[in-house]
Amino acid sequence: AVDPGLVSILVTRYGVTLVRDRAVILLDAVGFSLHTPLEQVAMLNSLSYSVNSAYGQLLSKDVRINFARTTTGDGFYIWNRARTVDSNIALYELMLLILTDNAIAQRKSRRFPVPRLRVAFHIGEHYEFYQVEALNPTSFGYIVGQATVELARLLESARPGQILLGDFHVKRAGGADSATG
């Protein structure tokens, strides 16, 4: 017998999945285009390091997160592949730890530029897909949809260092709605 989970993983790599009520973070490097290409690489590398460091911190506290990220060119969309309220909270914790690591890196950096960030967090609907290169699916997911549109709109008015939260509703354990905004 074939494992249904394995079949699902294989089909997902060639399909498009609509995901509702999943948290997504948008990290944006302020003034990114004003830097040289080498400085831009250093900034994205620094941001990647902050993401990985934050992930390690969560794991050390036994917070499990199965995050994915895709570049926006001057930052990242990050989401948790898990689809629970707790996974959305874990993603929020990841965001706070990323920002903490980034702030420490900004203070310590002497040689390479560390990005100044503005950040948005939103829970909403989006499509997740994998691009197919030739006949092979990539291992990196991409997202597009209402959640990413809302995040981009939020960041249009954000200042450096600002964290903006979308207007979203989530179900609590008792079934009641909770809202931000």
N, C-alpha and C positions, 0 to 999 in steps of 0.2 A: 504494500500500500504506500502511496505517496503522501508525504506530510503536507497537510493543507496550508500550514504556515509557509513552507518553502514555495508552494505554488503561488501564494499571495505575494511573496517577495518578488518572484520572477515576473508576474503579471504587472505589478506596480511599476517596475522599471520600464515598461513599455506603454503605460497608460497615463491618464490624468486623473487625479483624485481630488474631489471637492472635500475640503475640511472645514467644518463649522466650529466656531468657538475655540479657536486655538490662539494662544498668545504668540505675538511676533514682536521682536525688537528691531528698531532701525537705528544703527550707530552711524553717525555722519561726521567725517573729519572736516572741521571748519577751515575754510581757505585752502583746501586741498589743491585746487588748480593753480594757485599762486606759487607753488613749489616746483622745483626741477623734477624731472622724472626719477632721478635717483633718490631724491628726498621723499617723493611719493611712495616709492618702494619701501623705504625705511619706515615711513609712517604706517603703511599697511602691515608691515612686518611687526612693528611695535604693537599695533592693535591686535593682530593675531596672537602675539605673545600674551597680551592681557586677557584675551578670551580663553586661551589654553590654561593660563595660570588660575583664572577664576574657576574653570571647570575642575582643575585639580583640588582647589579649596573645597568645592562642594563635595567631591568624592571623599575627601578626608573627613568630612562631617557626616558621611553616609547618606548624602542627598544624591539620589540617582537621577541623572538627566541624560537624555539621548538627543543632544542638540544637533542641529544642522545649520549651516550658514551658506550664504551665497553673496558674492560681492555686488555692490552697487556702482563700483568704480571708485568712489571716494568713501567707502565704508562697507557695512555689511547689514543684511537682514539675517537675523538669527531666530530660530524657532525650535521648540522641543517636539520631537517626533511622537512622543507619547501624547495621549489625548484625554487628560483628566484635569480636574481643577488643581490637584496637587502638582501636576506637571507645569501648569501655568504659573503657579507660585514659585516653583523651582526656577523657572526661566526669569522671573522677576528678581529672585535672589542672585542668579547668574549675572544679570544686568548690573546690579549694585556692586558686585565684586569686580566686574570688568571696569566699572568707573573708578573704583577704589584703586585698582592696580594701575590704571591709566594715570590717575592723579599722582601716584607715587613716582611713576616713570617720568612724568613731566618735571617733577622737582629734582630728580636725580640726573636727568639727561644733560650731557654737556656737548656731545659731539653730533648726534643725529637728532633730527626733529621728531618729537612725539606729538601725535595729533591732539589738538584741542577738540573735544567732542561736544556734540549736541545729540540728544537721544530721545526717541519716542517709543512708548510701549502701548500696544493695543491688543485687544482680543477680538477676533472677528473671523470672517469667512475668507478663504482663499483656495486657490488651486495649487496643488503640488505636482510637479512633473519632473522627469529626467529627460535630458536631451539625448537623442540617439546620434552617435557619431559613426558614420558608415552604417554598419549593421549592429553595432554594439552600444548598449545604453551606458551612459556615464554613471559613476557612482555618486555624483553630487546632485542633490535635489535643487530645484528652483521653485519659487513661489510667485504667484501673481493673483490679484483679485482685490476685493474690497478692503481687506486688512492692509495691504501694501499701499493702496491709494490713500487710505486714511492716514497712515504713517507719514507718507510724503507730504500730505497737506499740513499735518501737525508741524513738521520740521520747517516748512516754509517760513514760519514766523518765530521759530526758536532762536534764542541767542546762544552763544558759546557757553558751555557749562550747564545748560538748561536741560531738565528732564521733563518731558511732557507725556501725560497719560491720555489715551483716547477715551471717548465716551462709550462705555460698553457695559453689558449686563452679564452676570454669571449666576449659575445656580449654586446655592450653598447646599451643604449636606442635607438639610431639612427640606429642600425643594424650593425655598424662598429665593426671590431674585435679590441680587445686590448690584448696585450701580456705581459707576464713577462719573466724573464730569463736572 
